[in-house]
Amino acid sequence: MPKIKINSFGEGIEIRQLHLDSDTYQHWQTIAIKKNRNLPDLILDPFFYFGLKDKKINKLEDIEANLISGMLNTPKSQIEIWFDRRKVMKIPSHELFNKLVLYPLFNLEPAASFLSKELTKGIYVVQKTIGLLNSVQLKVGSPQLDIHDFTFKTAKFENLQFSSEITYQNQSLHFIKNDTMVTYQTAFEIF
């Protein structure tokens, strides 16, 4: 059975909406006040988790959260599509997001996420990354690929547009790996 493999390279973004219960929020807020810092900045500090001595939460990624991530529309970003161990297509991000064509080249669809509506109260963490953003694959029964069977789900955050997910014939591809480095990180709270 042939496999489709998709690699996304370049610059990416991750946006997390943290879910903290009221007891945890109050406890962490007390620690932030004692350290004379605000809570969103404290959450970004890796030494904060060491000082907590909580076996369930050792790093930012251990906090329960809504997460959306994807490839940013920048010159460094691109998608490679492999079929049956051969590279069949390389898509630079400017071709994927180009709206100035008579007929759209790719099926773009807005992603349903917490970003689709107005941001609700809570703590948000935004990270920009670079590298292999994700590698996904799917076994298919068809001996041929058609680019129109792919759907690229897109999202926007502030003035940044990014591709968050790729589906093939309405089937999600299975995550294999990623290898990124964080280049920018910020956190903020909406009251």
C-alpha positions in Angstrom: 0.0 0.0 0.0 1.6 3.4 -1.0 2.1 6.1 1.6 1.7 9.8 1.4 4.3 11.7 3.5 4.2 15.4 4.0 7.1 17.5 5.5 6.6 21.1 6.5 9.8 23.1 6.8 10.6 26.7 7.7 9.1 29.1 10.2 6.2 28.0 12.4 4.0 29.3 15.2 2.4 27.6 18.2 -0.4 29.3 20.2 -1.5 27.8 23.5 -4.6 28.8 25.5 -3.7 27.4 29.0 -6.4 25.7 31.1 -5.6 26.4 34.8 -8.2 25.5 37.5 -8.8 28.3 40.0 -6.8 26.7 42.8 -3.7 26.3 40.6 -4.2 29.8 39.2 -4.4 31.3 42.7 -1.4 29.3 43.9 0.8 30.3 41.0 -0.4 34.0 41.2 0.8 34.0 44.9 4.2 32.7 43.8 4.4 35.4 41.1 3.6 38.1 43.6 6.3 36.8 46.0 8.8 36.9 43.1 7.6 40.3 42.0 6.8 39.1 38.5 3.6 38.7 36.5 2.2 35.2 36.0 2.5 35.0 32.2 6.3 35.8 32.4 6.7 33.3 35.3 5.1 30.6 33.2 7.7 31.0 30.5 10.6 30.6 33.0 11.7 26.9 33.1 13.1 27.3 36.6 9.5 28.0 37.8 8.5 24.4 37.2 11.6 23.1 39.0 10.6 25.2 42.0 7.0 23.9 41.9 8.2 20.4 42.6 4.9 19.1 41.0 5.4 15.7 39.5 2.6 16.3 36.9 3.9 19.6 35.6 7.6 19.7 34.7 7.5 22.1 31.8 5.1 24.4 29.8 4.0 21.5 27.5 2.7 19.6 30.5 0.0 22.2 31.2 -3.4 21.3 29.8 -4.1 23.7 26.9 -5.8 24.3 23.6 -3.0 24.3 21.0 -2.9 25.3 17.4 0.3 25.3 15.4 1.4 25.5 11.8 3.7 26.8 9.1 3.9 30.6 8.7 3.5 32.3 5.4 7.2 33.4 5.1 9.9 33.0 2.4 11.7 30.3 4.4 8.6 28.0 4.6 7.7 25.2 2.3 5.9 21.9 2.1 7.2 18.7 0.5 4.8 16.0 -0.6 6.2 12.5 -1.0 4.3 9.6 -2.6 5.5 6.0 -2.6 9.0 7.2 -1.5 9.3 9.8 -4.2 9.1 13.5 -3.9 6.2 14.6 -6.1 5.7 18.2 -5.1 7.4 21.1 -3.3 5.2 24.0 -2.4 6.7 27.3 -1.2 4.4 29.1 1.2 3.9 32.1 -1.1 2.3 29.7 -3.7 0.0 28.1 -1.1 -1.3 31.4 0.3 -1.5 33.3 -3.1 -4.9 34.7 -3.6 -4.1 36.7 -6.7 -4.7 33.9 -9.2 -7.7 33.4 -11.4 -8.3 29.8 -10.3 -7.1 28.7 -6.9 -4.3 26.2 -7.1 -5.0 24.6 -3.7 -8.1 23.9 -1.5 -7.8 26.3 1.4 -10.2 26.1 4.3 -10.3 28.0 7.5 -9.4 25.9 10.6 -11.9 25.7 13.4 -10.1 26.6 16.6 -10.2 28.9 19.6 -8.6 31.6 17.3 -11.7 31.6 15.0 -13.6 33.6 17.5 -12.6 36.4 19.8 -10.0 35.4 22.4 -11.6 34.6 25.8 -10.1 35.4 29.2 -7.1 33.3 30.1 -3.4 33.0 29.7 -1.9 32.5 26.1 1.6 31.5 25.1 2.9 32.3 21.6 6.0 30.6 20.3 7.7 31.1 16.9 9.8 28.1 15.8 12.1 27.2 12.9 13.1 23.8 11.5 11.1 20.7 10.6 7.7 21.8 11.8 6.1 18.4 11.3 6.2 15.2 9.3 3.0 13.4 8.8 1.9 10.3 6.8 -1.1 8.3 5.6 -1.4 5.0 3.8 -3.7 5.2 0.8 -5.2 2.6 -1.5 -5.0 4.7 -4.7 -2.0 4.3 -7.0 -2.3 8.0 -8.0 -2.3 11.4 -6.2 -4.4 14.4 -7.2 -3.5 17.8 -5.6 -7.2 18.6 -5.4 -7.7 15.8 -2.9 -5.6 17.8 -0.4 -7.2 20.4 1.9 -4.9 22.9 3.6 -6.5 24.3 6.7 -5.4 27.9 7.5 -5.7 30.2 10.5 -4.8 33.7 11.4 -3.3 35.2 14.5 -2.8 38.9 14.6 -1.5 39.7 11.1 0.1 36.3 10.7 -1.4 33.7 8.4 -0.4 30.0 8.7 -1.3 26.5 7.5 -2.4 24.5 10.5 -3.3 21.1 9.1 -3.4 19.2 5.9 -6.0 16.5 5.1 -6.2 14.1 2.2 -9.7 13.1 1.0 -10.9 14.4 4.4 -8.6 12.0 6.3 -6.1 13.4 8.8 -2.5 12.4 8.4 -0.7 10.7 11.3 2.0 12.6 13.1 5.6 11.2 12.8 7.9 13.8 14.2 9.1 17.4 14.4 12.4 19.0 15.1 12.2 22.7 15.8 14.0 25.4 17.8 12.1 28.2 19.5 13.1 31.6 18.1 10.6 33.8 19.9 8.3 33.3 22.9 5.8 35.5 24.7 2.9 35.1 27.0 0.0 37.4 27.9 -3.2 37.3 30.0 -6.6 38.5 29.0 -8.8 39.4 32.0 
